[in-house]
Amino acid sequence: MPRVLGVDIPKEKRIEASLRYIYGIGPTRSREVLTRAKIDFNRRAKDLSDEEIARITSILQSSYITEGDLRREISENIKRHISIGTYRGLRHRRGLPVRGQRTRTNARTRKGRKPIMAAKIKKE
């Protein structure tokens, strides 16, 4: 498996799709990097030479924030919102949707499973 920025990318997939396994690289950014490196989108990752992988790596390191640095930056931004007490920070602290979604229904991903109510005791 080719290794780019400490991430093993799948060798059997097209390089355009393989680069998306790097955190912070999506479809558009993947195409931008390959265009700047002058590599065909349809080539397989296993067919790349060491020199081409080095070109991709240098472009990613010089132009984009990825992997650990991006994760750290995002978590610092969330902590900053929480510490200064913004509305977004309060929503993060309470584990509720942050971007204005409804919570009466359809917020199960953020809120977690429904609490189990105690079984009602039947009177006989």
C-alpha positions as CSV (number, residue, x, y, z in Angstrom):
1,M,0.0,0.0,0.0
2,P,1.3,3.4,-0.8
3,R,1.8,5.7,2.2
4,V,1.0,9.4,2.0
5,L,1.3,11.6,5.1
6,G,1.4,8.6,7.4
7,V,-1.8,7.0,6.0
8,D,-1.9,3.8,4.0
9,I,-4.1,4.5,0.9
10,P,-5.7,1.6,-0.9
11,K,-3.6,0.4,-3.8
12,E,-6.4,-1.1,-5.9
13,K,-8.5,2.0,-6.2
14,R,-8.1,5.0,-8.5
15,I,-5.7,7.6,-7.0
16,E,-8.5,10.2,-7.0
17,A,-10.5,8.0,-4.6
18,S,-7.5,6.7,-2.6
19,L,-6.5,10.2,-1.6
20,R,-9.8,10.7,0.1
21,Y,-8.7,8.3,2.9
22,I,-6.6,11.1,4.2
23,Y,-8.5,13.2,6.8
24,G,-9.3,16.6,5.3
25,I,-9.1,15.5,1.7
26,G,-12.4,15.3,-0.2
27,P,-13.3,14.9,-3.9
28,T,-12.5,18.5,-4.9
29,R,-9.3,18.8,-3.1
30,S,-8.2,15.3,-4.3
31,R,-8.6,16.5,-7.9
32,E,-6.8,19.8,-7.2
33,V,-3.8,18.0,-5.8
34,L,-3.6,15.6,-8.7
35,T,-3.9,18.4,-11.3
36,R,-1.1,20.3,-9.6
37,A,1.0,17.1,-9.5
38,K,0.2,16.4,-13.2
39,I,-1.1,12.9,-12.5
40,D,-4.1,11.3,-14.3
41,F,-7.1,10.8,-12.0
42,N,-7.8,7.3,-13.4
43,R,-4.5,5.7,-12.5
44,R,-4.4,3.2,-9.8
45,A,-2.5,3.9,-6.6
46,K,-0.3,0.9,-7.0
47,D,0.9,2.2,-10.5
48,L,2.4,5.4,-9.0
49,S,6.1,5.8,-8.8
50,D,7.9,6.9,-5.7
51,E,8.6,10.3,-7.3
52,E,4.9,10.8,-8.0
53,I,3.9,9.9,-4.4
54,A,6.6,12.3,-3.2
55,R,5.1,15.1,-5.4
56,I,1.6,14.5,-4.0
57,T,3.0,14.5,-0.4
58,S,4.9,17.7,-0.9
59,I,1.8,19.5,-2.3
60,L,-0.4,18.3,0.6
61,Q,2.2,19.4,3.2
62,S,2.8,22.8,1.7
63,S,-0.8,23.8,0.8
64,Y,-3.3,22.0,3.1
65,I,-3.9,21.2,6.7
66,T,-4.6,17.5,7.1
67,E,-4.8,14.6,9.5
68,G,-3.7,15.4,13.1
69,D,-3.2,19.1,12.6
70,L,-6.7,19.5,11.2
71,R,-8.3,17.4,14.0
72,R,-6.4,19.4,16.6
73,E,-7.5,22.7,15.0
74,I,-11.2,21.6,14.9
75,S,-11.1,20.4,18.6
76,E,-9.5,23.7,19.6
77,N,-12.2,25.7,17.9
78,I,-14.9,23.7,19.7
79,K,-13.2,24.2,23.0
80,R,-12.9,27.9,22.3
81,H,-16.6,28.2,21.6
82,I,-17.4,26.3,24.8
83,S,-15.0,28.4,27.0
84,I,-16.4,31.8,25.8
85,G,-20.0,30.6,26.2
86,T,-21.3,31.1,22.7
87,Y,-24.6,29.5,21.7
88,R,-22.7,27.0,19.6
89,G,-20.5,26.2,22.6
90,L,-23.5,25.5,24.8
91,R,-25.0,23.2,22.2
92,H,-21.6,21.3,22.0
93,R,-21.5,21.1,25.8
94,R,-25.1,19.7,26.0
95,G,-24.6,17.3,23.2
96,L,-27.3,18.8,21.0
97,P,-27.4,19.7,17.3
98,V,-25.2,22.8,16.7
99,R,-26.4,24.1,13.4
100,G,-30.1,24.9,14.0
101,Q,-31.7,21.5,13.4
102,R,-34.9,20.6,15.1
103,T,-34.7,18.6,18.3
104,R,-38.3,17.6,19.0
105,T,-37.7,14.7,16.6
106,N,-34.8,13.5,14.5
107,A,-31.9,14.4,16.7
108,R,-31.0,10.9,17.8
109,T,-27.5,11.0,16.4
110,R,-26.5,13.9,18.7
111,K,-28.7,13.1,21.7
112,G,-28.1,9.3,21.8
113,R,-30.7,6.6,22.4
114,K,-34.0,7.4,24.1
115,P,-34.0,6.9,27.8
116,I,-35.8,3.7,28.9
117,M,-38.9,4.6,30.9
118,A,-39.6,2.5,34.0
119,A,-42.2,-0.2,33.4
120,K,-45.5,0.8,34.7
121,I,-46.8,-1.5,37.5
122,K,-50.2,-2.9,36.8
123,K,-52.8,-2.6,39.6
124,E,-54.7,-5.9,40.0
